[in-house]
Amino acid sequence: MRRAVDDHRFVFLAGLHRSGTTLLARLLAAHPEVSGFSGTDKPADEGQHLQTVFPTAKVWGGPGRFGFAPEAHFTEAQASEEKARQLFEEWAPHWDLARPVLLEKSPPNLLKTRFLQALFPGAAFVVVLRHPIAVSLATAKWRRTRRYGRLVEHWLRCHEIFAADKPRLERVHVIRYEELVREPEPVLRGVFEFLRLDPIAASEPIEAGADERYFAQWRGLKRDPRMRAYLDLSELRFQRRARKWGYSLRRPFR
């Protein structure tokens, strides 16, 4: 097992549900030197569902909730050689081990970067950011909830945990979903170069206007006086924290 691990480079893709991680995973896995998961019959071919080493996000409430559970944040303290062995053995059947770069994507990776780095030293992390309004509204549709402010707060909490962990990571590359869909070629080139791979063109068409629909939905919700008061309060509470990530809740522009 150790020889097999040493013969490969590991890439972990992270970003909250509905942030574009599935799209980016397909684009990266199209590279001839990269093997990702596909055809697993598990949700979005995510590695979290193909192992028994740690609980899936569902245990802590699933999309839009898991980040509020302190137990969902994993660090070096939970790592061990045995966990590394077991995780590789459970994931290996879903990879093409003839390829040198092994890719795994799961949204909860955002809170497990230090843990995964301890298990697989030298691993690279690619993190996708997407506007908290777009992520929150898309997640709300999944969860059938109207607690949009709580979903924005979850976005902020998860990314703030990642920001605190980031200085301890040896290799990490952060991209914005908005830039990926607007200018896929330079963004992809940057990711491939970070991974020390020859860049390739996008393997599929990329839709550029998805966020605008969510911004229009947010504005539409505010036409209801009761919802407007709630959303105005959420914007007031979280605007300063969102701005630290380059996003605006009050005047969405990216």
C-alpha positions in Angstrom: 0.0 0.0 0.0 2.8 2.4 0.9 4.5 1.8 -2.5 1.2 2.4 -4.3 0.7 5.7 -2.4 4.2 6.8 -3.0 3.8 6.2 -6.8 0.9 8.6 -7.0 0.1 12.3 -6.5 -3.2 13.0 -4.6 -5.5 15.9 -5.3 -8.4 16.8 -3.1 -11.1 19.0 -4.4 -13.1 21.0 -1.9 -16.0 23.6 -1.9 -19.5 23.6 -0.4 -22.3 21.8 -2.1 -23.5 23.7 -5.2 -20.2 25.5 -5.5 -19.2 23.9 -8.8 -17.0 21.2 -7.5 -18.7 18.5 -9.6 -18.1 20.5 -12.8 -14.4 21.1 -11.9 -13.9 17.5 -11.0 -15.1 16.4 -14.4 -12.9 19.0 -16.1 -9.8 17.8 -14.2 -10.6 14.1 -14.6 -10.6 14.6 -18.4 -6.8 15.0 -18.3 -5.1 11.8 -19.4 -2.9 11.8 -16.3 -5.7 12.2 -13.8 -8.1 9.6 -12.5 -11.2 10.7 -10.7 -14.3 8.8 -9.6 -17.2 8.1 -12.0 -20.0 5.6 -12.3 -19.9 4.8 -8.6 -23.7 5.0 -8.1 -23.1 7.3 -5.2 -24.2 11.0 -5.0 -22.1 13.1 -7.4 -19.4 10.4 -7.3 -18.1 11.9 -4.0 -15.4 10.1 -2.2 -17.1 10.7 1.2 -19.7 8.1 0.2 -17.1 5.5 -0.8 -15.3 5.0 2.5 -15.9 4.1 6.2 -13.0 6.0 7.8 -15.0 9.1 8.7 -18.7 10.0 8.7 -20.3 11.7 5.7 -21.8 15.2 5.8 -25.2 13.7 6.3 -24.4 12.6 9.8 -24.0 16.3 10.8 -27.1 17.5 8.9 -26.0 17.4 5.3 -25.7 20.4 2.9 -26.1 23.7 4.6 -25.7 22.3 8.1 -22.7 20.1 8.5 -20.3 23.0 9.2 -22.0 23.9 12.4 -21.0 20.7 14.0 -17.5 21.0 15.6 -17.0 17.3 15.1 -17.1 17.8 11.3 -13.7 19.7 11.4 -10.9 17.2 11.1 -7.2 17.9 11.7 -3.9 16.1 12.2 -5.2 14.9 15.6 -7.5 12.4 13.9 -5.0 11.1 11.4 -3.2 7.8 11.6 -1.3 5.4 9.4 -4.1 2.9 9.7 -6.7 5.4 8.6 -4.5 6.3 5.6 -4.2 2.6 4.6 -7.9 2.0 5.0 -8.9 5.1 3.1 -6.6 4.3 0.2 -7.8 0.7 0.0 -11.5 1.8 0.0 -10.9 4.4 -2.7 -8.4 2.5 -4.9 -10.9 0.3 -6.7 -12.6 3.4 -8.0 -9.4 4.9 -9.4 -7.4 4.0 -12.5 -4.1 3.4 -10.7 -2.2 3.4 -14.0 -2.6 7.2 -13.9 -0.2 9.2 -11.8 -2.6 11.7 -10.3 -5.6 10.6 -8.2 -8.4 13.0 -7.7 -11.1 12.9 -4.9 -13.9 15.4 -4.6 -16.2 15.9 -1.6 -17.7 19.2 -0.2 -16.8 18.3 3.4 -13.1 18.3 2.3 -13.3 22.0 3.1 -13.1 21.1 6.8 -10.7 18.2 6.4 -7.7 19.6 4.6 -5.3 19.2 7.5 -6.5 15.7 8.1 -6.1 14.6 4.5 -2.7 16.2 4.3 -1.6 14.3 7.3 -2.9 11.1 5.8 -1.3 11.8 2.3 1.7 14.0 2.7 2.4 16.2 -0.3 -1.3 16.2 -1.3 -2.6 19.1 -3.3 -5.9 20.9 -2.5 -8.0 22.8 -5.0 -10.8 24.9 -3.4 -13.7 26.4 -5.2 -15.5 29.5 -3.9 -18.9 30.6 -5.1 -21.0 33.5 -4.1 -22.8 32.8 -0.8 -26.2 33.9 -2.2 -26.0 31.5 -5.1 -24.8 28.6 -2.9 -27.5 29.4 -0.3 -30.4 29.6 -2.7 -29.3 26.5 -4.5 -28.9 24.6 -1.2 -32.3 25.9 0.0 -34.0 24.3 -3.0 -32.4 20.9 -2.0 -33.3 21.3 1.6 -36.8 22.8 0.9 -36.1 25.5 3.4 -36.5 29.3 3.4 -33.9 29.9 6.2 -31.6 31.7 3.7 -29.8 33.7 6.4 -28.8 30.5 8.2 -27.4 29.1 4.9 -25.3 32.2 4.4 -24.0 31.9 7.9 -23.1 28.2 7.2 -21.2 29.4 4.1 -19.2 31.8 6.2 -18.5 29.4 9.0 -17.1 26.7 6.7 -14.9 29.1 4.7 -13.6 30.8 7.9 -12.6 27.3 9.3 -10.8 26.7 6.0 -9.1 30.1 6.2 -7.8 29.3 9.6 -6.5 25.9 8.4 -5.0 27.2 5.2 -1.6 28.5 6.6 -0.9 24.9 7.6 -1.3 23.5 4.1 1.7 23.0 1.9 -0.1 23.0 -1.4 -3.4 24.8 -2.0 -4.9 26.6 -4.9 -8.2 28.6 -4.6 -10.4 29.5 -7.5 -13.7 31.3 -7.9 -16.6 29.6 -9.6 -17.5 32.9 -11.2 -14.1 33.2 -12.9 -14.2 29.6 -14.0 -17.4 29.9 -15.9 -16.6 33.4 -17.2 -13.0 32.5 -18.4 -12.6 28.8 -18.2 -9.4 28.5 -20.2 -7.1 30.7 -18.1 -8.6 29.4 -14.8 -8.2 25.8 -15.9 -4.7 26.5 -17.1 -3.8 27.8 -13.7 -5.2 24.7 -12.0 -3.3 22.3 -14.3 -0.1 24.3 -13.8 -0.5 24.2 -10.1 -0.9 20.4 -10.3 2.2 20.2 -12.5 0.3 19.0 -15.5 0.2 20.1 -19.1 -3.0 22.2 -19.6 -5.8 20.9 -21.7 -8.9 22.7 -23.0 -12.2 22.4 -21.2 -13.7 19.0 -22.0 -17.3 20.2 -22.0 -19.4 23.4 -22.5 -19.6 25.6 -19.5 -22.7 27.7 -18.6 -21.7 31.2 -17.6 -25.0 32.8 -16.3 -26.2 30.6 -13.5 -25.4 33.1 -10.7 -27.5 35.8 -12.3 -30.6 33.6 -11.9 -29.9 33.3 -8.2 -29.4 37.1 -7.8 -32.7 37.7 -9.6 -34.4 35.2 -7.3 -32.9 37.0 -4.2 -34.2 40.3 -5.5 -37.6 38.7 -6.2 -37.8 37.3 -2.6 -37.3 40.8 -1.3 -40.5 42.0 -2.9 -42.4 40.2 -0.2 -42.3 42.7 2.8 -41.9 39.9 5.4 -39.1 38.2 3.5 -37.5 41.6 2.8 -37.1 42.3 6.5 -35.5 38.9 7.1 -33.1 39.2 4.1 -32.2 42.8 5.0 -31.3 41.7 8.5 -29.2 38.8 7.1 -27.4 41.2 4.8 -26.7 43.5 7.7 -25.4 40.7 9.9 -23.2 39.0 7.4 -22.1 41.7 4.9 -18.8 42.5 6.6 -17.8 38.8 6.8 -18.8 38.2 3.2 -16.8 41.2 2.0 -13.6 39.6 3.4 -14.1 36.9 0.7 -14.7 39.5 -2.1 -18.4 39.1 -2.1 -21.3 41.5 -1.4 -24.7 40.4 0.0 -26.2 43.8 -0.4 -25.1 44.4 -4.0 -24.2 41.0 -5.5 -21.8 41.6 -8.4 -19.6 38.5 -8.6 
